[in-house]
């Protein structure tokens, strides 16, 4: 299924039905009287978040959505039927923007969360409302009101606790495969991951957390290089970033590792400060490609160098995504961090 995380659509609420002017013409009601009913209310447009949907594909090709109009009033005091409301189902994590001023209308982060986008127009009044002691046969009635309409932009930001970032082929997809049931595509060429993948990591009896793997970044992503910044929005809701660094391929020197790590952090900074300032841990991946007798000294050298640049992190874990060496320590560390964060949030409330 094609992954679509942005869409722009028009939504129109229904028009209210018109009231009518009508009079009773019944055999045993000699004086008759007004009997024109009101028009029905126009249907409103709602948006509803659902955990059963994971893409905005339904809104990529159909761009206009209209709720039903209300029916006109009828004679014999009969009111018109209200128009059916329209419900648009979107994935959890969808942010709705007003396209005219780019303001956030709704942030749909809960399953079943339902919000009104456009209100249907009121129905018009029939002539039964205009009867008075001095106006026994009113011919006045009103038309129904137009419903609201607006152009909205929808952006999906996946709901994950932990986000993986790094260069293409750093081993992010292999890592999420080894610690969860997620099955992203893995191959020995860049950009095998073309859209975000989510995996649930369970840590014994202590609980679980959701981890997200996004397509790799490269230097110049802010200018559109590679896949650009288009997927970084999926990391905005995360509580922790794990920067996966490939230190084993061709046994690179410390300087090139630090330079690459700083380049990724610079792209985060260009995207926005909030993402750059999130807690960020480092996973030194592909340790199995370095001779065992050299690993300890190499890790110490790289860790010291990394703490001096943009990629500075107090939490550095040497791992091998392929052999799973070091991944339990990383996952347990994340679980403990999430537990502390949850305890802090409970105390603050």
C-alpha positions in Angstrom: 0.0 0.0 0.0 1.3 3.4 -0.9 2.2 5.5 2.2 0.7 9.0 2.0 1.4 11.4 4.8 0.1 14.7 3.4 -3.2 15.8 1.8 -5.0 19.0 0.9 -8.8 18.9 0.5 -11.9 21.1 0.5 -14.7 20.4 2.9 -18.2 21.8 2.5 -21.1 21.5 5.1 -24.6 21.1 3.7 -27.0 24.0 3.1 -30.1 24.2 5.3 -33.4 23.5 3.6 -35.8 26.4 2.9 -38.9 27.0 4.9 -42.2 27.3 2.9 -45.4 29.2 3.0 -48.4 26.9 3.1 -52.0 27.0 4.4 -54.3 24.4 5.7 -57.1 23.3 3.3 -59.0 20.7 5.4 -62.8 20.1 5.3 -63.5 20.5 9.0 -61.1 23.4 9.6 -63.1 26.3 8.3 -60.6 29.1 8.9 -57.5 27.1 8.0 -54.2 28.8 8.9 -50.5 28.7 8.1 -49.0 25.2 8.0 -45.6 25.7 6.3 -42.8 23.7 8.0 -39.2 24.6 8.6 -36.3 23.4 6.4 -34.0 20.7 7.7 -30.5 21.5 9.1 -27.6 21.0 6.6 -25.2 18.1 7.4 -21.9 19.0 9.2 -18.5 17.7 8.4 -16.5 15.9 11.1 -13.0 14.4 11.2 -12.4 11.3 13.3 -9.1 9.6 14.2 -8.8 5.8 13.9 -6.1 3.4 14.9 -7.2 1.1 12.0 -5.9 3.6 9.3 -2.2 4.4 8.8 -2.2 6.6 5.7 -4.0 9.5 4.1 -4.3 7.8 0.8 -8.1 8.2 0.6 -7.5 12.0 0.4 -4.8 12.0 -2.3 -7.1 11.7 -5.3 -10.5 12.8 -4.1 -10.1 16.5 -3.1 -13.6 17.7 -2.4 -16.0 16.4 0.3 -19.6 17.7 0.8 -22.1 16.9 3.5 -25.8 16.5 2.5 -28.2 19.5 2.2 -31.2 19.7 4.5 -34.6 19.1 2.8 -37.1 21.9 2.3 -40.0 22.3 4.7 -43.4 20.9 3.7 -47.0 21.6 4.2 -49.2 20.3 7.1 -46.6 21.5 9.7 -44.0 19.0 8.4 -40.4 19.9 8.8 -37.8 19.0 6.3 -35.3 16.2 7.0 -31.8 17.2 8.3 -28.9 16.4 6.0 -26.7 13.5 7.0 -23.4 14.5 8.6 -20.1 13.5 6.9 -17.3 11.8 8.9 -13.8 11.8 7.5 -11.7 9.0 9.0 -7.9 9.8 9.4 -5.0 8.0 11.1 -4.2 8.8 14.7 -1.5 11.4 14.8 -3.0 13.5 12.0 -2.7 17.3 12.4 -5.3 19.5 10.6 -4.2 22.9 9.4 -6.2 25.8 8.0 -4.7 26.3 4.5 -5.4 30.1 4.5 -3.3 31.0 7.5 -1.4 27.7 8.3 -2.9 27.6 11.8 -3.4 24.3 13.6 -7.2 23.5 13.8 -7.0 20.0 15.5 -4.3 17.6 16.6 -5.9 14.1 16.5 -3.8 12.0 18.8 -6.5 9.7 20.4 -8.3 6.8 18.8 -11.9 7.8 18.2 -11.3 11.6 18.7 -13.9 13.4 16.7 -13.9 17.1 15.9 -16.2 19.3 13.8 -14.6 20.9 10.7 -17.6 22.6 9.2 -21.0 23.3 10.7 -24.1 22.7 8.6 -26.4 25.6 7.8 -29.6 26.2 9.7 -32.9 25.4 8.1 -35.2 28.2 7.0 -38.4 29.0 8.9 -41.8 28.2 7.6 -44.8 30.6 7.8 -46.1 28.9 10.9 -43.6 31.0 12.8 -44.9 34.3 11.5 -48.5 33.9 12.7 -49.7 36.6 15.1 -52.9 38.3 16.3 -52.6 40.9 13.6 -51.2 38.6 10.9 -53.5 35.6 10.7 -52.4 34.5 7.2 -48.6 35.2 7.0 -46.9 34.5 3.7 -43.4 35.1 5.0 -40.8 32.3 5.2 -37.0 32.2 5.2 -34.4 30.4 3.1 -31.9 28.0 4.7 -28.4 29.2 5.5 -25.3 28.1 3.7 -23.0 25.7 5.5 -19.4 26.5 6.4 -16.6 25.6 4.0 -12.8 25.6 4.2 -9.7 24.3 2.6 -7.6 22.2 5.0 -4.2 20.5 4.9 -3.7 17.2 6.7 -0.3 16.0 7.9 0.3 12.7 9.5 2.9 12.6 12.2 3.2 9.0 13.5 2.8 8.3 17.2 6.0 6.8 18.5 8.0 7.0 21.7 11.4 6.6 20.1 12.7 7.7 16.7 15.6 6.2 14.8 17.7 8.5 12.6 20.9 8.4 10.7 22.5 8.0 7.2 21.0 5.5 4.7 22.4 1.9 5.4 23.4 2.8 9.0 21.4 -0.3 10.1 18.2 1.4 11.4 15.9 -1.1 9.6 17.9 -4.1 10.8 17.8 -2.7 14.4 14.0 -2.3 14.4 13.6 -5.8 12.9 15.8 -7.4 15.6 14.0 -5.8 18.5 10.4 -5.8 17.3 8.0 -7.5 14.9 8.3 -4.8 12.3 9.5 -6.0 8.9 10.9 -3.1 6.8 12.7 -3.7 3.6 16.4 -4.3 4.1 19.0 -4.3 1.3 22.6 -3.2 0.6 21.7 0.0 -1.3 20.7 3.5 0.0 17.1 4.5 0.7 15.6 1.0 0.9 13.3 2.5 3.6 10.9 4.8 1.7 8.4 5.5 4.4 8.2 5.3 8.3 7.9 1.9 10.0 6.6 1.4 13.5 7.6 -1.5 15.8 6.5 -2.3 19.4 9.4 -3.2 21.7 8.5 -5.2 24.8 11.0 -5.3 27.7 10.2 -8.2 30.0 7.4 -7.4 32.4 8.2 -3.7 32.6 6.1 -2.6 29.7 6.6 -1.6 26.1 7.3 1.3 23.8 6.9 2.2 20.1 9.9 2.8 18.0 9.9 4.5 14.5 12.3 3.9 11.7 12.3 6.8 9.1 14.1 7.0 5.7 17.8 7.9 6.0 19.0 11.5 6.0 22.0 12.8 4.1 23.9 16.1 4.1 21.9 18.7 2.2 18.6 17.2 3.0 17.3 20.6 4.0 17.9 21.6 0.3 16.1 18.6 -0.9 19.0 16.1 -1.3 18.1 12.5 -1.0 14.5 12.2 0.3 14.8 15.7 1.9 13.2 16.6 5.2 9.8 15.3 4.3 9.8 12.5 6.9 11.3 14.3 9.9 7.9 15.4 11.0 7.3 11.8 12.0 9.9 12.3 14.8 8.3 15.4 16.3 6.1 13.5 18.8 8.8 11.2 20.0 10.2 11.5 23.5 13.7 10.2 22.5 15.9 10.1 19.4 18.4 7.3 18.8 21.1 8.3 16.3 22.3 5.1 14.6 25.9 5.5 13.4 27.7 3.0 11.1 31.2 2.6 12.5 32.1 -0.7 11.0 31.8 -0.4 7.2 35.3 -0.1 5.8 36.5 0.6 9.4 36.3 4.4 9.0 38.4 6.8 11.1 37.1 8.7 14.1 37.2 12.0 12.3 34.9 10.9 9.5 32.5 9.3 12.0 32.2 12.5 14.0 31.8 14.6 10.8 29.0 12.4 9.6 27.2 12.5 13.0 27.5 16.3 13.1 26.1 16.6 9.6 23.0 14.7 10.6 22.6 16.9 13.7 23.0 20.0 11.5 20.1 18.8 9.3 17.9 18.4 12.4 18.9 21.9 13.5 17.9 23.3 10.1 14.6 21.6 10.3 13.6 23.0 13.7 15.1 23.7 17.1 12.5 21.6 18.9 13.6 18.4 17.1 17.3 19.2 17.5 16.9 19.8 21.2 15.1 16.5 21.9 17.0 14.0 24.1 19.3 12.1 21.7 21.2 8.9 22.3 23.8 7.4 20.0 24.0 3.7 18.9 27.4 2.8 17.4 26.3 0.1 15.0 28.1 -2.7 13.1 30.6 -3.4 15.9 30.9 -7.0 14.7 32.9 -5.7 11.7 35.7 -4.4 14.0 38.2 -7.0 15.4 37.4 -7.8 19.1 40.8 -6.9 20.4 40.4 -3.3 18.9 36.8 -2.7 19.9 37.3 -1.3 23.4 40.0 1.3 22.4 38.0 2.3 19.3 34.7 2.8 21.2 36.5 4.9 23.8 38.1 7.1 21.1 34.9 7.6 19.2 32.8 8.3 22.3 35.2 11.0 23.5 35.3 12.6 20.1 31.4 12.6 19.7 30.9 14.3 23.0 32.8 17.4 21.7 30.6 18.1 18.6 26.9 18.7 17.7 26.2 15.0 18.2 27.0 15.3 21.9 25.3 12.6 24.0 25.9 11.2 27.4 24.3 7.9 26.4 26.4 6.0 23.8 25.8 2.3 23.2 28.0 0.0 21.0 25.7 -2.5 19.2 25.4 -4.8 16.3 21.9 -4.8 14.8 22.7 -7.9 12.8 24.0 -10.1 15.6 21.9 -8.4 18.3 25.0 -7.8 20.4 24.4 -4.8 22.7 20.8 -4.3 21.6 19.3 -5.6 24.9 21.3 -3.1 26.9 20.0 -0.3 24.5 16.4 -1.4 24.7 16.5 -1.8 28.5 18.1 1.6 28.8 15.2 3.1 26.7 12.6 1.3 28.8 14.1 2.7 32.0 14.2 6.2 30.5 10.5 5.9 29.5 9.5 4.6 33.0 11.3 7.6 34.6 9.6 10.0 32.2 6.2 8.5 33.0 6.8 8.7 36.7 7.9 12.4 36.4 4.7 13.2 34.4 2.5 11.5 37.0 4.1 13.5 39.8 3.7 16.8 37.9 0.0 16.1 37.5 
